[in-house]
């Protein structure tokens, strides 16, 4: 395979002396760089959002197992029935095994609750209830300040792992 040709970027002074101008190659590179940086940012947001979605699903499952009105009716078959209904309703990535992983994910990382409220305000009641029942105390966070402390860094670190 031939070696990639190295392109040099030249900047010239504009005729009016108002600063530097870019040549065509530099223009292409600048636009390409903006595109790549934007695509990377979008990927990070999508990964974080999907991770939070999965965590919230786990919170709902835990809350239902603890306080669901008809939880005794389903017992051990809860995840089987839930997976069947959700996949039947075309909710992606909700097979029984994944639901089990989402439940474990919530139980393992309850401190993610601190990152949640700005992104999923409608889920705050279920999460507050489930985390209270787990006795969650979030070290390193500032009360009333979503996303403070370690939770945001933790969420960003694990976002790619839970997809």
N, CA and C atoms as an extended XYZ file, in Angstrom:
489
Properties=species:S:1:pos:R:3:atomname:S:1:resname:S:1:resid:I:1 pbc="F F F"
N         0.845       -1.178        0.000 N   UNK     1
C         0.000        0.000        0.000 CA  UNK     1
C         0.889        1.240        0.000 C   UNK     1
N         0.631        2.174       -0.894 N   UNK     2
C         1.489        3.358       -0.959 CA  UNK     2
C         1.320        4.226        0.279 C   UNK     2
N         2.400        4.908        0.618 N   UNK     3
C         2.354        5.797        1.777 CA  UNK     3
C         1.422        6.962        1.494 C   UNK     3
N         0.707        7.385        2.548 N   UNK     4
C        -0.213        8.503        2.414 CA  UNK     4
C         0.577        9.792        2.190 C   UNK     4
N         0.143       10.547        1.199 N   UNK     5
C         0.832       11.789        0.871 CA  UNK     5
C         0.617       12.809        1.987 C   UNK     5
N         1.676       13.386        2.450 N   UNK     6
C         1.599       14.383        3.503 CA  UNK     6
C         1.220       15.723        2.885 C   UNK     6
N         0.190       16.318        3.462 N   UNK     7
C        -0.282       17.593        2.958 CA  UNK     7
C         0.114       18.684        3.932 C   UNK     7
N         0.632       19.748        3.411 N   UNK     8
C         0.979       20.867        4.277 CA  UNK     8
C        -0.116       21.908        4.199 C   UNK     8
N        -0.376       22.534        5.309 N   UNK     9
C        -1.382       23.585        5.372 CA  UNK     9
C        -0.646       24.907        5.314 C   UNK     9
N        -1.071       25.707        4.387 N   UNK    10
C        -0.430       27.018        4.294 CA  UNK    10
C        -1.431       28.087        4.671 C   UNK    10
N        -0.982       29.039        5.408 N   UNK    11
C        -1.815       30.174        5.794 CA  UNK    11
C        -1.152       31.422        5.209 C   UNK    11
N        -1.963       32.218        4.633 N   UNK    12
C        -1.441       33.435        4.008 CA  UNK    12
C        -2.104       34.653        4.624 C   UNK    12
N        -1.396       35.729        4.599 N   UNK    13
C        -1.978       37.000        5.021 CA  UNK    13
C        -2.946       37.461        3.947 C   UNK    13
N        -4.106       37.920        4.401 N   UNK    14
C        -5.059       38.433        3.420 CA  UNK    14
C        -4.548       39.761        2.887 C   UNK    14
N        -5.055       40.136        1.722 N   UNK    15
C        -4.615       41.369        1.077 CA  UNK    15
C        -4.912       42.584        1.928 C   UNK    15
N        -6.000       42.535        2.670 N   UNK    16
C        -6.388       43.690        3.475 CA  UNK    16
C        -5.666       43.714        4.822 C   UNK    16
N        -4.884       42.689        5.110 N   UNK    17
C        -4.145       42.665        6.368 CA  UNK    17
C        -5.032       42.346        7.567 C   UNK    17
N        -6.217       41.774        7.337 N   UNK    18
C        -7.154       41.523        8.434 CA  UNK    18
C        -6.876       40.199        9.142 C   UNK    18
N        -5.825       39.544        8.820 N   UNK    19
C        -5.515       38.282        9.472 CA  UNK    19
C        -5.127       37.238        8.457 C   UNK    19
N        -5.129       35.984        8.884 N   UNK    20
C        -4.718       34.895        8.018 CA  UNK    20
C        -5.908       34.362        7.227 C   UNK    20
N        -5.630       33.842        6.059 N   UNK    21
C        -6.643       33.143        5.272 CA  UNK    21
C        -6.187       31.697        5.132 C   UNK    21
N        -7.134       30.805        4.890 N   UNK    22
C        -6.826       29.394        4.740 CA  UNK    22
C        -6.855       29.028        3.268 C   UNK    22
N        -5.982       28.129        2.889 N   UNK    23
C        -6.076       27.621        1.529 CA  UNK    23
C        -7.137       26.508        1.511 C   UNK    23
N        -7.415       25.985        0.355 N   UNK    24
C        -8.478       25.008        0.190 CA  UNK    24
C        -8.236       23.743        1.005 C   UNK    24
N        -7.029       23.240        1.026 N   UNK    25
C        -6.706       22.024        1.775 CA  UNK    25
C        -6.958       22.251        3.272 C   UNK    25
N        -6.571       23.411        3.772 N   UNK    26
C        -6.798       23.728        5.183 CA  UNK    26
C        -8.294       23.836        5.473 C   UNK    26
N        -9.051       24.372        4.542 N   UNK    27
C       -10.508       24.464        4.693 CA  UNK    27
C       -11.117       23.070        4.836 C   UNK    27
N       -10.719       22.174        3.960 N   UNK    28
C       -11.225       20.799        4.001 CA  UNK    28
C       -10.863       20.155        5.330 C   UNK    28
N        -9.630       20.307        5.756 N   UNK    29
C        -9.185       19.713        7.017 CA  UNK    29
C        -9.945       20.295        8.208 C   UNK    29
N       -10.178       21.594        8.204 N   UNK    30
C       -10.904       22.230        9.306 CA  UNK    30
C       -12.332       21.707        9.389 C   UNK    30
N       -12.994       21.586        8.251 N   UNK    31
C       -14.373       21.076        8.235 CA  UNK    31
C       -14.393       19.609        8.650 C   UNK    31
N       -13.431       18.849        8.183 N   UNK    32
C       -13.358       17.438        8.559 CA  UNK    32
C       -13.143       17.297       10.067 C   UNK    32
N       -12.285       18.123       10.634 N   UNK    33
C       -12.022       18.070       12.073 CA  UNK    33
C       -13.295       18.404       12.873 C   UNK    33
N       -14.031       19.413       12.443 N   UNK    34
C       -15.288       19.769       13.116 CA  UNK    34
C       -16.271       18.608       13.042 C   UNK    34
N       -16.358       17.984       11.881 N   UNK    35
C       -17.255       16.834       11.719 CA  UNK    35
C       -16.857       15.699       12.663 C   UNK    35
N       -15.592       15.360       12.706 N   UNK    36
C       -15.118       14.259       13.545 CA  UNK    36
C       -15.331       14.545       15.026 C   UNK    36
N       -15.057       15.766       15.445 N   UNK    37
C       -15.261       16.139       16.844 CA  UNK    37
C       -16.742       16.110       17.202 C   UNK    37
N       -17.592       16.574       16.294 N   UNK    38
C       -19.033       16.553       16.532 CA  UNK    38
C       -19.560       15.127       16.596 C   UNK    38
N       -19.106       14.272       15.704 N   UNK    39
C       -19.537       12.872       15.708 CA  UNK    39
C       -19.119       12.188       17.008 C   UNK    39
N       -17.925       12.468       17.480 N   UNK    40
C       -17.466       11.875       18.739 CA  UNK    40
C       -18.328       12.361       19.908 C   UNK    40
N       -18.683       13.636       19.905 N   UNK    41
C       -19.531       14.177       20.972 CA  UNK    41
C       -20.914       13.533       20.945 C   UNK    41
N       -21.472       13.364       19.764 N   UNK    42
C       -22.786       12.718       19.636 CA  UNK    42
C       -22.718       11.280       20.144 C   UNK    42
N       -21.672       10.559       19.788 N   UNK    43
C       -21.519        9.182       20.259 CA  UNK    43
C       -21.452        9.111       21.775 C   UNK    43
N       -20.738       10.066       22.388 N   UNK    44
C       -20.656       10.075       23.850 CA  UNK    44
C       -22.035       10.316       24.471 C   UNK    44
N       -22.798       11.238       23.914 N   UNK    45
C       -24.132       11.538       24.437 CA  UNK    45
C       -25.062       10.336       24.272 C   UNK    45
N       -25.029        9.704       23.121 N   UNK    46
C       -25.870        8.534       22.888 CA  UNK    46
C       -25.496        7.408       23.847 C   UNK    46
N       -24.217        7.131       23.996 N   UNK    47
C       -23.781        6.074       24.909 CA  UNK    47
C       -24.200        6.365       26.342 C   UNK    47
N       -24.057        7.596       26.772 N   UNK    48
C       -24.443        7.968       28.126 CA  UNK    48
C       -25.957        7.845       28.302 C   UNK    48
N       -26.714        8.276       27.320 N   UNK    49
C       -28.174        8.208       27.406 CA  UNK    49
C       -28.656        6.764       27.447 C   UNK    49
N       -28.096        5.914       26.620 N   UNK    50
C       -28.486        4.497       26.631 CA  UNK    50
C       -28.090        3.860       27.960 C   UNK    50
N       -26.946        4.224       28.491 N   UNK    51
C       -26.523        3.698       29.783 CA  UNK    51
C       -27.502        4.126       30.873 C   UNK    51
N       -27.895        5.395       30.871 N   UNK    52
C       -28.873        5.868       31.852 CA  UNK    52
C       -30.225        5.177       31.670 C   UNK    52
N       -30.636        4.972       30.447 N   UNK    53
C       -31.889        4.253       30.171 CA  UNK    53
C       -31.856        2.868       30.802 C   UNK    53
N       -30.766        2.149       30.605 N   UNK    54
C       -30.640        0.807       31.150 CA  UNK    54
C       -30.627        0.830       32.678 C   UNK    54
N       -29.980        1.824       33.249 N   UNK    55
C       -29.935        1.975       34.699 CA  UNK    55
C       -31.342        2.249       35.247 C   UNK    55
N       -32.094        3.100       34.568 N   UNK    56
C       -33.465        3.410       35.000 CA  UNK    56
C       -34.357        2.172       34.900 C   UNK    56
N       -34.200        1.401       33.838 N   UNK    57
C       -34.966        0.156       33.718 CA  UNK    57
C       -34.660       -0.729       34.928 C   UNK    57
N       -33.393       -0.824       35.293 N   UNK    58
C       -33.027       -1.597       36.482 CA  UNK    58
C       -33.673       -1.039       37.741 C   UNK    58
N       -33.746        0.283       37.858 N   UNK    59
C       -34.381        0.903       39.025 CA  UNK    59
C       -35.868        0.552       39.078 C   UNK    59
N       -36.534        0.604       37.941 N   UNK    60
C       -37.946        0.241       37.904 CA  UNK    60
C       -38.153       -1.210       38.332 C   UNK    60
N       -37.307       -2.098       37.877 N   UNK    61
C       -37.425       -3.515       38.236 CA  UNK    61
C       -37.235       -3.695       39.736 C   UNK    61
N       -36.202       -3.067       40.293 N   UNK    62
C       -35.944       -3.178       41.731 CA  UNK    62
C       -37.126       -2.624       42.522 C   UNK    62
N       -37.625       -1.480       42.133 N   UNK    63
C       -38.770       -0.884       42.829 CA  UNK    63
C       -39.982       -1.809       42.763 C   UNK    63
N       -40.228       -2.377       41.627 N   UNK    64
C       -41.369       -3.288       41.489 CA  UNK    64
C       -41.180       -4.526       42.371 C   UNK    64
N       -39.979       -5.065       42.387 N   UNK    65
C       -39.713       -6.240       43.221 CA  UNK    65
C       -39.900       -5.932       44.702 C   UNK    65
N       -39.623       -4.699       45.092 N   UNK    66
C       -39.752       -4.322       46.498 CA  UNK    66
C       -41.177       -3.937       46.881 C   UNK    66
N       -41.887       -3.269       45.964 N   UNK    67
C       -43.157       -2.677       46.354 CA  UNK    67
C       -44.302       -2.894       45.381 C   UNK    67
N       -44.115       -3.665       44.342 N   UNK    68
C       -45.177       -3.861       43.365 CA  UNK    68
C       -46.408       -4.496       43.984 C   UNK    68
N       -47.585       -3.976       43.656 N   UNK    69
C       -48.834       -4.462       44.237 CA  UNK    69
C       -49.049       -5.946       43.943 C   UNK    69
N       -48.684       -6.389       42.767 N   UNK    70
C       -48.921       -7.786       42.391 CA  UNK    70
C       -47.619       -8.564       42.213 C   UNK    70
N       -46.574       -8.142       42.898 N   UNK    71
C       -45.263       -8.771       42.714 CA  UNK    71
C       -45.269      -10.252       43.079 C   UNK    71
N       -46.044      -10.632       44.094 N   UNK    72
C       -46.089      -12.036       44.508 CA  UNK    72
C       -46.665      -12.912       43.398 C   UNK    72
N       -47.531      -12.342       42.604 N   UNK    73
C       -48.157      -13.077       41.502 CA  UNK    73
C       -47.117      -13.514       40.471 C   UNK    73
N       -46.113      -12.693       40.255 N   UNK    74
C       -45.110      -12.992       39.227 CA  UNK    74
C       -43.897      -13.710       39.790 C   UNK    74
N       -43.473      -13.351       40.991 N   UNK    75
C       -42.351      -14.018       41.646 CA  UNK    75
C       -41.141      -14.184       40.757 C   UNK    75
N       -40.671      -15.411       40.665 N   UNK    76
C       -39.465      -15.730       39.899 CA  UNK    76
C       -39.632      -15.479       38.405 C   UNK    76
N       -40.825      -15.447       37.927 N   UNK    77
C       -41.078      -15.294       36.487 CA  UNK    77
C       -41.206      -13.834       36.055 C   UNK    77
N       -40.940      -12.920       36.972 N   UNK    78
C       -41.092      -11.506       36.644 CA  UNK    78
C       -40.298      -11.115       35.407 C   UNK    78
N       -39.019      -11.425       35.377 N   UNK    79
C       -38.179      -11.004       34.253 CA  UNK    79
C       -38.594      -11.698       32.962 C   UNK    79
N       -39.038      -12.949       33.048 N   UNK    80
C       -39.530      -13.643       31.853 CA  UNK    80
C       -40.752      -12.933       31.284 C   UNK    80
N       -41.712      -12.643       32.137 N   UNK    81
C       -42.949      -12.001       31.682 CA  UNK    81
C       -42.690      -10.573       31.206 C   UNK    81
N       -41.848       -9.879       31.929 N   UNK    82
C       -41.525       -8.506       31.545 CA  UNK    82
C       -40.821       -8.478       30.194 C   UNK    82
N       -39.863       -9.356       29.998 N   UNK    83
C       -39.147       -9.431       28.720 CA  UNK    83
C       -40.111       -9.755       27.587 C   UNK    83
N       -40.991      -10.695       27.825 N   UNK    84
C       -41.973      -11.071       26.793 CA  UNK    84
C       -42.850       -9.879       26.406 C   UNK    84
N       -43.330       -9.152       27.403 N   UNK    85
C       -44.212       -8.014       27.129 CA  UNK    85
C       -43.458       -6.872       26.454 C   UNK    85
N       -42.265       -6.549       26.950 N   UNK    86
C       -41.510       -5.431       26.380 CA  UNK    86
C       -41.067       -5.720       24.949 C   UNK    86
N       -40.558       -6.916       24.697 N   UNK    87
C       -40.148       -7.236       23.325 CA  UNK    87
C       -41.378       -7.292       22.417 C   UNK    87
N       -42.501       -7.737       22.943 N   UNK    88
C       -43.745       -7.713       22.170 CA  UNK    88
C       -44.188       -6.296       21.841 C   UNK    88
N       -43.842       -5.361       22.701 N   UNK    89
C       -44.149       -3.938       22.474 CA  UNK    89
C       -43.030       -3.229       21.719 C   UNK    89
N       -42.093       -3.982       21.200 N   UNK    90
C       -40.984       -3.472       20.379 CA  UNK    90
C       -40.045       -2.541       21.137 C   UNK    90
N       -39.849       -2.811       22.419 N   UNK    91
C       -38.849       -2.076       23.188 CA  UNK    91
C       -37.538       -2.832       23.008 C   UNK    91
N       -36.545       -2.205       22.382 N   UNK    92
C       -35.307       -2.937       22.066 CA  UNK    92
C       -34.470       -3.252       23.302 C   UNK    92
N       -33.681       -4.294       23.172 N   UNK    93
C       -32.698       -4.699       24.184 CA  UNK    93
C       -33.331       -4.961       25.547 C   UNK    93
N       -34.459       -5.638       25.556 N   UNK    94
C       -35.134       -5.949       26.814 CA  UNK    94
C       -35.418       -7.441       26.949 C   UNK    94
N       -34.500       -8.260       26.454 N   UNK    95
C       -34.624       -9.690       26.657 CA  UNK    95
C       -34.379       -9.985       28.141 C   UNK    95
N       -34.793      -11.157       28.589 N   UNK    96
C       -34.696      -11.518       30.008 CA  UNK    96
C       -33.282      -11.303       30.553 C   UNK    96
N       -32.298      -11.764       29.849 N   UNK    97
C       -30.916      -11.646       30.311 CA  UNK    97
C       -30.511      -10.186       30.476 C   UNK    97
N       -30.902       -9.360       29.539 N   UNK    98
C       -30.556       -7.937       29.639 CA  UNK    98
C       -31.275       -7.279       30.813 C   UNK    98
N       -32.527       -7.640       31.036 N   UNK    99
C       -33.254       -7.075       32.177 CA  UNK    99
C       -32.553       -7.436       33.488 C   UNK    99
N       -32.074       -8.646       33.562 N   UNK   100
C       -31.324       -9.080       34.736 CA  UNK   100
C       -30.057       -8.222       34.893 C   UNK   100
N       -29.358       -7.983       33.800 N   UNK   101
C       -28.144       -7.157       33.836 CA  UNK   101
C       -28.487       -5.730       34.240 C   UNK   101
N       -29.596       -5.175       33.736 N   UNK   102
C       -30.001       -3.809       34.093 CA  UNK   102
C       -30.282       -3.719       35.591 C   UNK   102
N       -30.941       -4.734       36.135 N   UNK   103
C       -31.238       -4.757       37.575 CA  UNK   103
C       -29.924       -4.785       38.364 C   UNK   103
N       -29.012       -5.642       37.968 N   UNK   104
C       -27.707       -5.700       38.642 CA  UNK   104
C       -26.952       -4.386       38.506 C   UNK   104
N       -27.028       -3.782       37.346 N   UNK   105
C       -26.357       -2.511       37.081 CA  UNK   105
C       -26.854       -1.447       38.049 C   UNK   105
N       -28.161       -1.351       38.210 N   UNK   106
C       -28.728       -0.381       39.154 CA  UNK   106
C       -28.265       -0.671       40.581 C   UNK   106
N       -28.297       -1.924       40.972 N   UNK   107
C       -27.914       -2.284       42.337 CA  UNK   107
C       -26.418       -2.081       42.589 C   UNK   107
N       -25.610       -2.237       41.569 N   UNK   108
C       -24.168       -2.075       41.708 CA  UNK   108
C       -23.746       -0.609       41.727 C   UNK   108
N       -24.428        0.226       40.961 N   UNK   109
C       -24.051        1.640       40.833 CA  UNK   109
C       -25.205        2.568       41.191 C   UNK   109
N       -25.730        2.507       42.400 N   UNK   110
C       -26.857        3.381       42.752 CA  UNK   110
C       -26.482        4.861       42.749 C   UNK   110
N       -25.196        5.168       42.884 N   UNK   111
C       -24.769        6.569       42.920 CA  UNK   111
C       -24.980        7.297       41.597 C   UNK   111
N       -25.276        6.581       40.550 N   UNK   112
C       -25.553        7.233       39.266 CA  UNK   112
C       -26.783        8.123       39.363 C   UNK   112
N       -27.592        7.920       40.391 N   UNK   113
C       -28.786        8.750       40.587 CA  UNK   113
C       -28.434       10.238       40.548 C   UNK   113
N       -27.242       10.593       40.976 N   UNK   114
C       -26.834       11.996       40.985 CA  UNK   114
C       -26.696       12.596       39.589 C   UNK   114
N       -26.530       11.759       38.583 N   UNK   115
C       -26.387       12.243       37.209 CA  UNK   115
C       -27.708       12.241       36.458 C   UNK   115
N       -28.714       11.736       37.077 N   UNK   116
C       -29.935       11.428       36.362 CA  UNK   116
C       -30.882       12.588       36.142 C   UNK   116
N       -31.171       13.359       37.151 N   UNK   117
C       -32.283       14.297       37.074 CA  UNK   117
C       -32.248       15.283       35.912 C   UNK   117
N       -31.125       15.832       35.508 N   UNK   118
C       -31.187       16.757       34.380 CA  UNK   118
C       -31.560       16.062       33.066 C   UNK   118
N       -31.256       14.778       32.944 N   UNK   119
C       -31.473       14.083       31.688 CA  UNK   119
C       -32.806       13.346       31.622 C   UNK   119
N       -33.289       12.845       32.761 N   UNK   120
C       -34.524       12.075       32.815 CA  UNK   120
C       -35.387       12.540       33.981 C   UNK   120
N       -35.921       13.752       33.913 N   UNK   121
C       -36.669       14.269       35.064 CA  UNK   121
C       -37.911       13.448       35.398 C   UNK   121
N       -38.511       12.785       34.447 N   UNK   122
C       -39.714       11.999       34.702 CA  UNK   122
C       -39.470       10.740       35.498 C   UNK   122
N       -38.243       10.296       35.595 N   UNK   123
C       -37.938        9.055       36.301 CA  UNK   123
C       -37.469        9.295       37.727 C   UNK   123
N       -37.445       10.529       38.174 N   UNK   124
C       -36.839       10.815       39.476 CA  UNK   124
C       -37.579       10.148       40.630 C   UNK   124
N       -38.875       10.043       40.593 N   UNK   125
C       -39.603        9.445       41.724 CA  UNK   125
C       -39.246        7.981       41.910 C   UNK   125
N       -39.164        7.232       40.827 N   UNK   126
C       -38.860        5.801       40.942 CA  UNK   126
C       -37.438        5.607       41.430 C   UNK   126
N       -36.557        6.428       40.942 N   UNK   127
C       -35.154        6.297       41.312 CA  UNK   127
C       -34.946        6.689       42.768 C   UNK   127
N       -35.580        7.775       43.199 N   UNK   128
C       -35.447        8.195       44.597 CA  UNK   128
C       -35.978        7.124       45.526 C   UNK   128
N       -37.091        6.533       45.182 N   UNK   129
C       -37.679        5.494       46.016 CA  UNK   129
C       -36.775        4.264       46.084 C   UNK   129
N       -36.321        3.801       44.932 N   UNK   130
C       -35.488        2.593       44.904 CA  UNK   130
C       -34.146        2.823       45.583 C   UNK   130
N       -33.531        3.974       45.362 N   UNK   131
C       -32.237        4.228       45.995 CA  UNK   131
C       -32.401        4.406       47.498 C   UNK   131
N       -33.504        4.988       47.939 N   UNK   132
C       -33.753        5.119       49.374 CA  UNK   132
C       -33.881        3.746       50.018 C   UNK   132
N       -34.553        2.840       49.328 N   UNK   133
C       -34.722        1.502       49.875 CA  UNK   133
C       -33.413        0.730       49.893 C   UNK   133
N       -32.509        1.063       49.009 N   UNK   134
C       -31.197        0.417       49.020 CA  UNK   134
C       -30.260        1.068       50.041 C   UNK   134
N       -30.728        2.183       50.642 N   UNK   135
C       -29.905        2.875       51.625 CA  UNK   135
C       -28.721        3.578       51.006 C   UNK   135
N       -28.916        4.153       49.836 N   UNK   136
C       -27.816        4.776       49.114 CA  UNK   136
C       -27.444        6.105       49.751 C   UNK   136
N       -26.179        6.272       50.007 N   UNK   137
C       -25.588        7.540       50.411 CA  UNK   137
C       -24.494        7.805       49.405 C   UNK   137
N       -24.568        8.911       48.746 N   UNK   138
C       -23.636        9.185       47.658 CA  UNK   138
C       -22.477       10.024       48.176 C   UNK   138
N       -21.313        9.397       48.417 N   UNK   139
C       -20.169       10.167       48.898 CA  UNK   139
C       -19.606       11.047       47.800 C   UNK   139
N       -19.131       12.205       48.185 N   UNK   140
C       -18.484       13.084       47.226 CA  UNK   140
C       -19.444       13.921       46.410 C   UNK   140
N       -20.716       13.900       46.740 N   UNK   141
C       -21.672       14.694       45.981 CA  UNK   141
C       -22.164       15.847       46.841 C   UNK   141
N       -22.714       16.838       46.174 N   UNK   142
C       -23.272       17.993       46.853 CA  UNK   142
C       -24.784       17.843       46.823 C   UNK   142
N       -25.444       17.790       47.979 N   UNK   143
C       -26.892       17.615       47.982 CA  UNK   143
C       -27.581       18.670       47.136 C   UNK   143
N       -28.529       18.220       46.340 N   UNK   144
C       -29.298       19.132       45.499 CA  UNK   144
C       -28.601       19.559       44.223 C   UNK   144
N       -27.407       19.072       43.963 N   UNK   145
C       -26.684       19.443       42.754 CA  UNK   145
C       -26.497       18.190       41.905 C   UNK   145
N       -27.422       17.975       40.944 N   UNK   146
C       -27.305       16.784       40.099 CA  UNK   146
C       -25.994       16.773       39.344 C   UNK   146
N       -25.422       15.593       39.244 N   UNK   147
C       -24.202       15.433       38.468 CA  UNK   147
C       -22.945       15.862       39.188 C   UNK   147
N       -23.060       16.191       40.485 N   UNK   148
C       -21.866       16.601       41.211 CA  UNK   148
C       -21.125       15.381       41.728 C   UNK   148
N       -19.968       15.605       42.242 N   UNK   149
C       -19.207       14.522       42.839 CA  UNK   149
C       -18.709       13.522       41.826 C   UNK   149
N       -18.648       12.274       42.261 N   UNK   150
C       -18.054       11.224       41.449 CA  UNK   150
C       -19.027       10.610       40.454 C   UNK   150
N       -20.318       10.823       40.619 N   UNK   151
C       -21.295       10.103       39.804 CA  UNK   151
C       -21.156       10.397       38.319 C   UNK   151
N       -20.894       11.618       37.946 N   UNK   152
C       -20.774       11.974       36.532 CA  UNK   152
C       -19.560       11.289       35.916 C   UNK   152
N       -18.452       11.297       36.608 N   UNK   153
C       -17.242       10.634       36.102 CA  UNK   153
C       -17.464        9.127       35.993 C   UNK   153
N       -18.131        8.559       36.982 N   UNK   154
C       -18.430        7.132       36.946 CA  UNK   154
C       -19.300        6.805       35.744 C   UNK   154
N       -20.334        7.584       35.530 N   UNK   155
C       -21.232        7.360       34.410 CA  UNK   155
C       -20.476        7.421       33.089 C   UNK   155
N       -19.631        8.395       32.923 N   UNK   156
C       -18.868        8.518       31.687 CA  UNK   156
C       -17.905        7.353       31.517 C   UNK   156
N       -17.358        6.859       32.595 N   UNK   157
C       -16.398        5.759       32.510 CA  UNK   157
C       -17.056        4.457       32.133 C   UNK   157
N       -18.298        4.234       32.577 N   UNK   158
C       -18.947        2.958       32.310 CA  UNK   158
C       -19.928        2.999       31.151 C   UNK   158
N       -20.122        4.152       30.548 N   UNK   159
C       -21.129        4.287       29.489 CA  UNK   159
C       -20.930        3.301       28.363 C   UNK   159
N       -19.710        3.012       27.983 N   UNK   160
C       -19.461        2.100       26.870 CA  UNK   160
C       -19.590        0.642       27.291 C   UNK   160
N       -19.566        0.365       28.570 N   UNK   161
C       -19.564       -1.011       29.042 CA  UNK   161
C       -20.940       -1.629       29.135 C   UNK   161
N       -21.992       -0.816       29.245 N   UNK   162
C       -23.318       -1.330       29.550 CA  UNK   162
C       -24.242       -1.297       28.335 C   UNK   162
N       -23.733       -1.022       27.184 N   UNK   163
C       -24.574       -0.992       25.994 CA  UNK   163
C       -24.932       -2.383       25.638 C   UNK   163
